[in-house]
Amino acid sequence: MLRPITLCLATLALVPAVSQAHAQLLPDTGTAAVRDAQRRFERYRREHLPVAYAGGGECDVRIGRYCYWNSDLDDPPREPETIARERRKLLETLRAHAAARPADGWTAAQLVRYLVEDGRTDDAVQAARACGEAVADDADDADDAWWCAALRGYALHRAGDDSAAAGAFDSALAAMPDSTRCRWTDVSLWLEGDAAKHYESLGCAERERLARRTWWLARPLLVARAGDEARAEFLSRRTLAAIYAGSAMPQVERWGADVEEVGLRYGWPTAWARREQTFGVGATAPPSVIGYEPRPARAFASTDPTDSTGGRWSLDARYARSRFAPSYADSIVPLGHQLARFRRGDSTIVVAAFDGGARDAWGSGPLRAGLALAAGPDSLLAAHLRDADAPRGTLTVTAAARASALVAVELWSPAARRAARARYAVPPLDSGAAISDILLVNAAGYETDAANGDLAEVLPDAMGETSIRAGDRVALYWESYVAPREDAPITVSLTVYPRTMSVARKFAVALGLADRPAPTTLRWDDSGRPDGPLGHVLVLRTDGMPEGKYRLELSLKRDGKELGVAKRDLELR
């Protein structure tokens, strides 16, 4: 189960001083009357929040006054209608003030904030646009245009339009003073270890380039859905931090560096509840406030974007450095697949066969399947995106052979709000490679155990997973790029290495009742086929092989010298 994420603040804790750097004061402070109305609403909200009996466990992370943890709570308590009614009253006050002072950045920010909170994201986008138009017409406030653009980006992101949000945030960053832009694009709180130290040593321009790579790696889907959600999420968190810094919040009376860090790392809550605290007989402390961020949130961001493999991901890590919840998917799961590379001159064909499981899990709506190879946020090497009728199939791309690239295999159902992905770095198939990768193929169409074949012919039967039932057959397809000769044949060997043993087999081996599984090797000579295809098909029979995991190794040798080796894992279940 994916668990909701909560955070709790004991209001008795001391409030640290607020520095100018952390406060990020807004372009305008608003009038005293409208600020007082906003404070009164937040005070009313805290006093009338529903009670949640949660938050008594250990903290996963402590940040200043905050205790953050992954919670097994059910859905957050429903907001009382009385709070919704008071928010609507506040919105009317904010609308009236915005009409009188349309270029007031503080009022515009609060109007956008509470419209989003009220679920009226389209109205929030319009309010942010009105702010931008008013500022553009007022020469005295022209320098504040970036703030209205940031509000528009935040509202668009919350409305689920990350492509439009990207344009709004681009405008905001371009119009910001350099020092402000450097602070807004600072992703150091998403990094740790050596990567964080390296980031701190860089100048602002180099930090911005590394920030772009951090957001790129953190995108939940690289090709199946348009829009850089990770970047929009981060900059939306910055925008809301700036809004909160100059106004009252549901959980704290005053802004602090710890408040900002929690929000930037784990997101700002979208629902709140109270947890009563009692000390001794008749002694009651003020309630602590629990905030519930959007869920299910996952650890999408790589904590080391400088890693040459493209990033390390553990989406369900308990002690994650950062998390966020995609707006378009309630679940993102691993995608069963196999990947194989084949030479074509100075290019490589990459084949991804995928299997997302039962169709019922994906609903009846259309699916989007995608395969991409990329070397960086501005270097898409190849991509294949198509509609799919079933959650299984095959995708291919052709790319120039080069250094390691990030590969993404993705499946997404917008209607079912479900996605699956596989993502990791792959090296190129060397231009001088003697053998391709092994592609596992359904053996049902092969009457003989060995044959020559063509890649296009086997692709429809490529398996989207690397496991079969024990006792079944599986076909291995590969290509060899070294021409055999009758006077100097190539020796081909297939070795099957057991990698695991069942509990019963381990027990029998320990008692001396059975031998440890040993590798099995099959060898034959390939003496040539002058006009034949590059591809080979070999059917592997698994009769008598116990359940478990195996490593398949295909080796090509000539005169005892190894020319190349291809490997593939296979599981018998």
C-alpha positions as CSV (number, residue, x, y, z in Angstrom):
1,M,0.0,0.0,0.0
2,L,1.1,3.5,-0.7
3,R,0.8,5.5,2.5
4,P,-0.2,9.1,3.1
5,I,2.5,11.5,4.2
6,T,1.9,13.7,7.2
7,L,3.8,16.2,9.2
8,C,3.2,17.5,12.7
9,L,4.2,20.7,14.5
10,A,3.9,21.2,18.2
11,T,2.8,24.8,18.6
12,L,4.5,25.1,22.0
13,A,7.9,25.0,20.3
14,L,10.0,28.1,20.1
15,V,9.8,30.0,16.8
16,P,13.2,30.8,15.3
17,A,14.0,34.2,13.9
18,V,13.3,34.8,10.2
19,S,16.1,35.9,8.0
20,Q,15.6,38.0,4.9
21,A,16.9,35.2,2.7
22,H,14.4,32.7,4.0
23,A,11.4,35.1,4.2
24,Q,11.4,35.9,0.5
25,L,9.1,38.9,1.1
26,L,6.5,39.5,-1.6
27,P,6.5,42.5,-3.9
28,D,3.7,44.2,-1.9
29,T,2.6,43.8,1.7
30,G,-1.1,44.3,1.3
31,T,-3.2,46.6,3.4
32,A,-3.7,46.1,7.1
33,A,-7.4,45.3,6.7
34,V,-7.0,42.5,4.2
35,R,-4.0,41.1,6.1
36,D,-6.1,41.1,9.3
37,A,-8.9,39.2,7.5
38,Q,-6.4,36.6,6.3
39,R,-5.0,36.1,9.8
40,R,-8.5,35.8,11.3
41,F,-9.4,33.1,8.8
42,E,-6.3,31.0,9.6
43,R,-7.0,31.4,13.4
44,Y,-10.6,30.3,12.8
45,R,-9.4,27.3,10.8
46,R,-7.0,26.1,13.5
47,E,-9.7,26.3,16.1
48,H,-12.2,24.3,14.0
49,L,-10.0,21.7,12.4
50,P,-11.3,18.1,12.8
51,V,-9.5,16.0,15.3
52,A,-7.2,13.2,14.0
53,Y,-5.9,10.6,16.4
54,A,-2.5,10.3,14.6
55,G,1.0,11.5,14.8
56,G,2.1,9.6,17.9
57,G,4.8,7.5,16.2
58,E,8.5,8.1,15.6
59,C,9.6,10.7,13.2
60,D,11.2,9.6,9.9
61,V,12.9,13.0,9.6
62,R,13.2,15.9,12.1
63,I,13.6,19.3,10.6
64,G,13.7,22.1,13.2
65,R,10.3,22.1,14.9
66,Y,8.8,19.6,12.5
67,C,8.3,15.9,12.8
68,Y,7.8,14.3,9.3
69,W,6.8,10.7,8.8
70,N,5.3,8.3,6.3
71,S,1.9,7.5,7.9
72,D,-0.4,4.5,7.6
73,L,-3.4,6.8,8.2
74,D,-6.5,6.5,6.1
75,D,-7.7,9.6,4.1
76,P,-7.3,12.8,6.0
77,P,-10.5,14.0,7.9
78,R,-13.0,15.8,5.8
79,E,-12.9,19.6,6.1
80,P,-15.8,21.0,8.0
81,E,-18.3,23.1,6.0
82,T,-17.8,25.9,8.5
83,I,-14.1,26.3,7.4
84,A,-15.1,26.2,3.7
85,R,-17.7,28.9,4.3
86,E,-15.2,31.2,6.1
87,R,-12.8,30.7,3.2
88,R,-15.4,31.8,0.7
89,K,-16.0,34.9,2.8
90,L,-12.2,35.6,2.8
91,L,-12.2,35.1,-1.0
92,E,-14.8,37.8,-1.4
93,T,-12.7,40.2,0.7
94,L,-9.7,39.4,-1.4
95,R,-11.6,39.8,-4.7
96,A,-12.9,43.2,-3.6
97,H,-9.4,44.3,-2.6
98,A,-7.9,43.0,-5.8
99,A,-10.5,44.9,-7.8
100,A,-9.5,48.1,-6.0
101,R,-5.7,47.4,-6.2
102,P,-5.2,45.0,-9.1
103,A,-1.4,45.4,-9.0
104,D,-1.2,44.4,-5.3
105,G,1.0,41.3,-5.4
106,W,0.3,40.2,-1.9
107,T,-3.5,40.2,-2.4
108,A,-3.1,38.5,-5.8
109,A,-1.0,35.8,-4.2
110,Q,-3.6,35.2,-1.4
111,L,-6.4,35.1,-4.0
112,V,-4.6,32.5,-6.0
113,R,-3.7,30.5,-2.9
114,Y,-7.2,30.2,-1.6
115,L,-8.9,29.7,-4.9
116,V,-6.6,26.7,-5.5
117,E,-7.3,25.5,-1.9
118,D,-11.0,25.8,-2.7
119,G,-10.6,23.6,-5.8
120,R,-11.2,26.4,-8.2
121,T,-8.0,26.2,-10.2
122,D,-9.4,27.8,-13.4
123,D,-10.4,30.9,-11.4
124,A,-6.9,30.9,-9.8
125,V,-5.3,30.9,-13.3
126,Q,-7.5,33.8,-14.3
127,A,-6.6,35.7,-11.1
128,A,-2.9,35.3,-11.8
129,R,-3.4,36.5,-15.4
130,A,-5.3,39.5,-14.1
131,C,-2.4,40.3,-11.8
132,G,0.1,40.1,-14.7
133,E,-2.1,42.4,-16.9
134,A,-2.5,45.0,-14.1
135,V,1.3,45.0,-13.4
136,A,2.0,45.4,-17.1
137,D,-0.2,48.5,-17.2
138,D,1.4,50.0,-14.2
139,A,4.9,51.3,-14.9
140,D,5.6,51.6,-11.2
141,D,5.0,47.9,-10.6
142,A,6.7,46.6,-13.9
143,D,9.6,45.0,-11.9
144,D,7.0,42.8,-10.1
145,A,5.8,41.1,-13.3
146,W,7.8,38.0,-12.5
147,W,5.8,37.5,-9.4
148,C,2.5,37.4,-11.3
149,A,4.0,34.9,-13.8
150,A,5.1,32.7,-10.9
151,L,1.6,32.8,-9.5
152,R,0.3,31.8,-13.0
153,G,2.8,28.9,-13.1
154,Y,1.7,27.7,-9.7
155,A,-2.0,27.8,-10.6
156,L,-1.5,26.0,-13.9
157,H,0.6,23.3,-12.2
158,R,-2.2,22.7,-9.7
159,A,-4.7,22.6,-12.6
160,G,-2.6,19.8,-14.1
161,D,-1.3,21.8,-17.1
162,D,2.4,21.4,-16.7
163,S,3.3,22.4,-20.2
164,A,1.6,25.8,-19.8
165,A,3.1,26.0,-16.3
166,A,6.6,25.6,-17.7
167,G,6.0,28.7,-20.0
168,A,4.8,30.7,-17.0
169,F,7.8,29.8,-14.9
170,D,10.1,30.5,-17.7
171,S,8.7,34.0,-17.9
172,A,9.0,34.4,-14.1
173,L,12.7,33.2,-14.0
174,A,13.7,35.3,-17.0
175,A,12.3,38.5,-15.4
176,M,13.7,37.9,-11.9
177,P,16.7,39.7,-10.5
178,D,19.7,37.4,-10.8
179,S,20.0,36.9,-7.0
180,T,16.3,35.9,-6.8
181,R,16.5,33.5,-9.7
182,C,19.6,31.8,-8.1
183,R,17.7,31.3,-4.9
184,W,14.5,30.1,-6.6
185,T,16.4,27.4,-8.6
186,D,18.4,26.2,-5.7
187,V,17.8,22.4,-5.4
188,S,20.3,21.8,-2.7
189,L,17.6,20.5,-0.3
190,W,16.9,17.7,-2.8
191,L,20.5,16.5,-2.8
192,E,22.7,14.9,-0.2
193,G,26.3,13.6,0.3
194,D,29.0,14.4,-2.2
195,A,26.4,15.6,-4.7
196,A,25.2,18.3,-2.2
197,K,28.8,19.3,-1.5
198,H,29.6,19.6,-5.2
199,Y,26.5,21.6,-5.8
200,E,27.4,24.1,-3.0
201,S,30.8,24.6,-4.6
202,L,29.3,25.8,-7.9
203,G,28.5,29.2,-9.1
204,C,24.9,30.2,-9.9
205,A,25.0,29.4,-13.6
206,E,26.5,26.0,-13.0
207,R,23.9,25.4,-10.3
208,E,21.1,26.2,-12.6
209,R,22.4,23.6,-15.1
210,L,22.6,21.0,-12.4
211,A,19.1,22.0,-11.3
212,R,17.7,21.3,-14.8
213,R,19.3,17.8,-14.7
214,T,17.9,17.2,-11.2
215,W,14.3,18.1,-12.4
216,W,14.8,16.0,-15.6
217,L,15.8,12.9,-13.6
218,A,12.9,13.5,-11.2
219,R,10.2,13.5,-13.9
220,P,8.0,10.5,-13.2
221,L,7.4,10.0,-16.9
222,L,9.9,11.1,-19.6
223,V,8.0,10.3,-22.8
224,A,4.5,9.0,-22.1
225,R,3.2,12.4,-20.8
226,A,4.2,15.9,-21.8
227,G,5.3,18.5,-19.3
228,D,8.1,18.7,-16.8
229,E,6.2,18.0,-13.6
230,A,9.2,17.8,-11.3
231,R,10.3,21.3,-12.2
232,A,6.8,22.7,-12.0
233,E,6.3,21.0,-8.6
234,F,9.6,22.5,-7.3
235,L,8.9,26.0,-8.5
236,S,5.3,25.8,-7.3
237,R,6.7,24.9,-3.8
238,R,8.9,28.0,-4.1
239,T,6.0,30.1,-5.0
240,L,3.9,28.9,-2.1
241,A,6.8,29.3,0.2
242,A,7.0,33.0,-0.8
243,I,3.2,33.3,-0.3
244,Y,3.4,31.7,3.2
245,A,6.4,33.7,4.2
246,G,4.4,36.9,4.2
247,S,1.1,35.6,5.7
248,A,-0.5,33.4,8.3
249,M,-0.4,29.6,7.8
250,P,-2.6,26.8,9.2
251,Q,0.3,25.2,11.1
252,V,2.5,28.0,12.3
253,E,2.2,31.6,13.5
254,R,5.5,32.7,12.0
255,W,7.7,31.7,9.1
256,G,11.0,29.9,9.7
257,A,13.8,28.2,7.8
258,D,12.5,24.8,9.0
259,V,9.0,25.5,7.5
260,E,10.6,26.3,4.2
261,E,12.8,23.2,4.2
262,V,9.9,20.8,5.0
263,G,7.8,22.4,2.2
264,L,10.5,22.3,-0.4
265,R,11.5,18.7,0.3
266,Y,8.1,17.1,0.9
267,G,5.5,19.5,-0.4
268,W,3.0,21.8,1.2
269,P,-0.1,20.2,2.9
270,T,-3.5,20.3,1.2
271,A,-5.5,19.2,4.2
272,W,-5.1,19.6,8.0
273,A,-6.3,18.2,11.3
274,R,-5.7,18.7,15.0
275,R,-4.2,16.3,17.5
276,E,-5.0,17.1,21.1
277,Q,-2.2,16.8,23.6
278,T,-2.8,16.3,27.3
279,F,-0.2,16.5,30.0
280,G,-1.3,15.2,33.4
281,V,-4.7,15.4,35.0
282,G,-6.7,18.4,33.7
283,A,-3.7,20.0,31.9
284,T,-4.2,20.4,28.2
285,A,-1.6,21.8,25.8
286,P,-2.6,23.7,22.6
287,P,-3.3,21.3,19.8
288,S,-0.6,20.3,17.3
289,V,-1.6,20.6,13.7
290,I,-1.1,17.7,11.3
291,G,-0.7,18.5,7.6
292,Y,-1.4,16.0,4.8
293,E,0.4,16.4,1.5
294,P,-0.9,15.1,-1.8
295,R,-0.5,11.4,-2.1
296,P,0.7,8.9,-3.0
297,A,4.0,10.6,-3.0
298,R,7.2,8.9,-4.1
299,A,10.9,9.6,-4.0
300,F,11.3,10.5,-7.7
301,A,14.4,12.8,-7.4
302,S,17.8,11.3,-7.6
303,T,19.9,12.5,-4.7
304,D,23.0,12.5,-6.9
305,P,22.2,13.9,-10.4
306,T,25.9,13.9,-11.2
307,D,26.0,10.1,-11.2
308,S,27.1,8.9,-14.6
309,T,24.5,6.1,-14.6
310,G,21.7,8.8,-14.7
311,G,20.5,8.6,-11.1
312,R,19.7,6.1,-8.4
313,W,16.0,5.6,-7.6
314,S,14.3,4.0,-4.7
315,L,10.7,5.2,-5.1
316,D,9.5,3.8,-1.9
317,A,12.4,4.7,0.3
318,R,11.2,5.4,3.8
319,Y,13.8,8.0,4.6
320,A,13.6,9.8,1.3
321,R,15.3,13.1,0.8
322,S,12.3,14.5,-1.1
323,R,8.9,13.3,-2.4
324,F,6.0,14.5,-4.5
325,A,2.8,13.0,-5.9
326,P,2.1,13.1,-9.7
327,S,-1.1,14.9,-10.5
328,Y,-2.0,12.4,-13.2
329,A,-1.4,9.0,-11.5
330,D,-2.5,7.4,-8.3
331,S,0.1,4.6,-8.7
332,I,3.4,4.2,-10.5
333,V,4.7,0.7,-10.4
334,P,7.7,-1.2,-12.0
335,L,7.1,-2.2,-15.6
336,G,7.9,-5.8,-16.6
337,H,10.1,-5.6,-19.7
338,Q,13.2,-6.7,-21.5
339,L,15.6,-4.6,-23.4
340,A,17.9,-5.7,-26.3
341,R,20.3,-3.8,-28.6
342,F,21.2,-4.7,-32.2
343,R,23.9,-3.2,-34.4
344,R,23.0,-1.3,-37.6
345,G,26.2,0.3,-39.0
346,D,27.1,3.1,-36.7
347,S,23.7,3.1,-35.1
348,T,21.9,0.9,-32.6
349,I,18.4,-0.5,-32.6
350,V,17.0,-0.7,-29.1
351,V,14.1,-3.0,-28.6
352,A,11.9,-2.8,-25.5
353,A,9.3,-5.5,-25.0
354,F,7.0,-4.7,-22.1
355,D,4.2,-6.4,-20.1
356,G,2.2,-4.4,-17.6
357,G,0.1,-7.3,-16.4
358,A,-3.7,-7.8,-16.4
359,R,-5.7,-5.5,-18.6
360,D,-8.3,-5.0,-15.8
361,A,-5.7,-3.1,-13.7
362,W,-5.5,-0.5,-16.5
363,G,-9.2,0.1,-17.0
364,S,-10.9,0.2,-20.3
365,G,-9.5,3.6,-21.5
366,P,-6.7,4.1,-24.0
367,L,-3.1,3.5,-23.0
368,R,0.1,5.4,-23.9
369,A,3.3,3.4,-24.3
370,G,6.7,5.0,-24.8
371,L,10.4,4.3,-25.1
372,A,13.0,7.0,-25.0
373,L,16.8,7.2,-25.0
374,A,18.2,10.5,-23.6
375,A,21.6,11.8,-22.6
376,G,20.3,14.8,-20.6
377,P,17.5,17.3,-20.3
378,D,18.3,18.9,-23.6
379,S,19.5,15.7,-25.4
380,L,16.8,13.4,-26.5
381,L,18.5,10.8,-28.7
382,A,15.4,8.8,-29.8
383,A,11.8,8.3,-28.7
384,H,8.9,6.1,-29.7
385,L,5.4,7.0,-28.4
386,R,2.2,5.3,-29.4
387,D,-1.3,4.4,-28.3
388,A,-1.7,0.8,-27.1
389,D,-4.8,-1.4,-26.9
390,A,-3.2,-3.7,-24.4
391,P,-0.7,-3.3,-21.6
392,R,1.9,-5.3,-23.5
393,G,3.8,-4.9,-26.7
394,T,7.1,-4.0,-28.3
395,L,8.7,-0.6,-29.0
396,T,11.8,0.1,-31.0
397,V,14.1,3.2,-31.5
398,T,17.2,3.7,-33.5
399,A,19.9,6.0,-32.2
400,A,23.6,6.7,-33.0
401,A,26.0,4.7,-30.9
402,R,27.4,7.0,-28.2
403,A,28.1,7.1,-24.5
404,S,25.7,5.7,-21.9
405,A,22.2,7.0,-22.2
406,L,19.2,7.0,-19.9
407,V,16.5,4.6,-21.1
408,A,12.9,4.9,-20.1
409,V,10.2,2.4,-20.9
410,E,6.7,3.6,-19.9
411,L,3.0,2.8,-19.9
412,W,0.3,5.2,-18.8
413,S,-3.5,5.1,-18.5
414,P,-4.9,8.6,-18.1
415,A,-8.4,7.2,-17.3
416,A,-7.2,4.7,-14.7
417,R,-4.7,7.2,-13.3
418,R,-2.1,4.4,-13.4
419,A,1.5,4.3,-14.7
420,A,4.3,1.8,-14.9
421,R,7.9,2.5,-15.8
422,A,11.5,1.1,-16.1
423,R,14.4,3.5,-16.0
424,Y,18.1,3.0,-15.9
425,A,21.3,3.8,-17.9
426,V,22.4,1.6,-20.7
427,P,25.8,1.7,-22.5
428,P,25.8,1.6,-26.3
429,L,26.4,-1.6,-28.2
430,D,29.9,-1.2,-29.4
431,S,30.3,-0.6,-33.1
432,G,32.7,-3.6,-33.2
433,A,30.6,-5.9,-31.1
434,A,30.5,-9.5,-32.4
435,I,27.1,-10.3,-30.9
436,S,23.9,-8.5,-30.0
437,D,21.9,-8.8,-26.8
438,I,19.7,-11.9,-26.4
439,L,16.0,-11.3,-26.9
440,L,13.6,-13.8,-25.4
441,V,10.8,-14.8,-27.8
442,N,7.7,-16.9,-27.4
443,A,8.6,-20.4,-28.7
444,A,5.1,-21.4,-29.8
445,G,5.8,-20.5,-33.5
446,Y,8.9,-22.6,-33.8
447,E,8.7,-26.3,-34.8
448,T,12.5,-26.8,-34.8
449,D,14.9,-26.1,-32.0
450,A,17.2,-24.0,-34.2
451,A,16.7,-21.7,-37.1
452,N,17.9,-18.5,-38.7
453,G,15.7,-15.5,-38.4
454,D,15.2,-11.8,-38.9
455,L,14.6,-9.2,-36.2
456,A,11.4,-7.9,-37.8
457,E,10.0,-11.4,-37.9
458,V,10.5,-12.1,-34.2
459,L,9.5,-8.7,-32.7
460,P,5.7,-9.5,-32.6
461,D,6.6,-12.6,-30.4
462,A,9.1,-10.8,-28.1
463,M,8.3,-11.5,-24.5
464,G,7.5,-8.6,-22.2
465,E,9.0,-10.4,-19.1
466,T,12.0,-12.6,-18.5
467,S,10.2,-15.4,-16.7
468,I,8.3,-18.5,-17.8
469,R,6.7,-21.5,-16.1
470,A,9.1,-24.3,-15.3
471,G,8.9,-26.9,-18.0
472,D,7.9,-24.5,-20.8
473,R,10.0,-23.6,-23.8
474,V,11.5,-20.2,-24.6
475,A,13.2,-19.1,-27.8
476,L,16.4,-17.1,-27.8
477,Y,17.0,-14.6,-30.6
478,W,20.4,-13.0,-31.2
479,E,22.5,-11.6,-34.1
480,S,26.1,-12.3,-34.7
481,Y,28.2,-9.8,-36.6
482,V,31.3,-11.9,-37.4
483,A,31.1,-13.9,-40.6
484,P,31.9,-17.6,-40.2
485,R,34.0,-19.5,-42.7
486,E,34.0,-23.1,-43.6
487,D,37.7,-23.3,-42.9
488,A,37.4,-21.3,-39.6
489,P,33.9,-21.9,-38.1
490,I,32.7,-20.0,-35.1
491,T,32.1,-22.0,-32.0
492,V,28.9,-21.0,-30.3
493,S,28.2,-22.0,-26.7
494,L,25.1,-21.5,-24.5
495,T,25.7,-21.9,-20.8
496,V,22.9,-21.9,-18.3
497,Y,24.1,-20.9,-14.8
498,P,21.7,-21.5,-11.8
499,R,21.6,-18.4,-9.6
500,T,19.2,-19.5,-6.9
501,M,18.0,-22.6,-5.3
502,S,14.6,-23.4,-3.7
503,V,14.5,-23.8,0.1
504,A,14.0,-27.6,-0.3
505,R,17.1,-27.8,-2.6
506,K,19.2,-25.8,-0.2
507,F,18.1,-28.1,2.7
508,A,18.9,-31.2,0.6
509,V,22.4,-29.8,-0.4
510,A,23.1,-28.9,3.2
511,L,22.3,-32.5,4.3
512,G,24.4,-34.0,1.5
513,L,21.3,-35.5,-0.2
514,A,21.7,-33.5,-3.4
515,D,24.4,-31.7,-5.3
516,R,24.6,-28.0,-5.8
517,P,23.2,-27.1,-9.2
518,A,26.0,-26.9,-11.8
519,P,26.1,-24.9,-15.1
520,T,25.0,-26.7,-18.2
521,T,26.7,-25.9,-21.6
522,L,25.7,-26.6,-25.1
523,R,28.2,-26.1,-27.9
524,W,28.0,-26.2,-31.7
525,D,29.9,-24.9,-34.8
526,D,28.5,-22.2,-37.1
527,S,30.3,-22.8,-40.4
528,G,28.5,-20.1,-42.4
529,R,25.5,-19.1,-44.4
530,P,26.6,-16.8,-47.3
531,D,23.3,-15.1,-48.0
532,G,21.5,-15.9,-44.7
533,P,20.2,-13.4,-42.1
534,L,22.2,-12.1,-39.2
535,G,19.8,-13.6,-36.7
536,H,19.6,-16.9,-34.9
537,V,16.8,-18.6,-33.0
538,L,17.5,-21.3,-30.5
539,V,14.6,-23.0,-28.5
540,L,15.5,-23.7,-24.9
541,R,13.6,-26.6,-23.3
542,T,13.3,-26.3,-19.5
543,D,12.0,-29.8,-18.8
544,G,13.6,-31.1,-15.5
545,M,15.0,-27.7,-14.6
546,P,13.9,-26.7,-11.1
547,E,12.2,-23.4,-10.3
548,G,14.6,-20.4,-9.7
549,K,16.7,-17.8,-11.4
550,Y,19.2,-18.5,-14.1
551,R,21.8,-16.6,-16.1
552,L,22.0,-17.4,-19.9
553,E,25.4,-16.7,-21.5
554,L,26.0,-17.0,-25.3
555,S,29.6,-17.0,-26.3
556,L,31.2,-16.8,-29.7
557,K,34.8,-18.1,-30.2
558,R,37.1,-18.7,-33.2
559,D,40.3,-20.7,-32.8
560,G,39.8,-20.6,-29.0
561,K,39.7,-16.8,-28.9
562,E,36.6,-15.3,-27.5
563,L,34.8,-12.9,-29.9
564,G,31.9,-11.8,-27.8
565,V,29.5,-12.7,-25.0
566,A,25.8,-11.9,-24.5
567,K,23.9,-12.4,-21.3
568,R,20.2,-12.6,-20.3
569,D,18.6,-13.5,-17.0
570,L,15.7,-16.0,-17.0
571,E,13.4,-17.0,-14.1
572,L,11.5,-20.3,-14.0
573,R,8.4,-20.0,-11.8
